[in-house]
């Protein structure tokens, strides 16, 4: 059942269709599978940690190669994932690489986002990257 739950929600998480604000979707999926809320939360957390680790591997490689243009979408995705787990994505990253990711993020195009949302995203990214 856990695998079925993951298969149902992974595409929505990756596309941004499922967010913290759209928790009803998760509740509906877990209910349809007969999954308890506790089991669904644990499965969601495990899936987010797996997806985040994959993204971090890619980010680290792109940063080391100087491909800053390639990190925009992955960083935005990490921030979305971090919102589910209060930034605790369990990823260990060199501080230097973390700072490079954060500095690159500060230069992203934030058109369409409120200043409050941008600042919230920056704080979330700092938490995810373990930057103070």
Secondary structure as UniProt FT lines:
FT   HELIX           2..15
FT   HELIX           20..22
FT   HELIX           23..32
FT   TURN            33..34
FT   HELIX           37..64
FT   TURN            65..66
FT   HELIX           68..71
FT   HELIX           72..84
FT   TURN            85..87
FT   HELIX           95..106
FT   TURN            111..112
FT   HELIX           115..128
FT   TURN            129..130
//
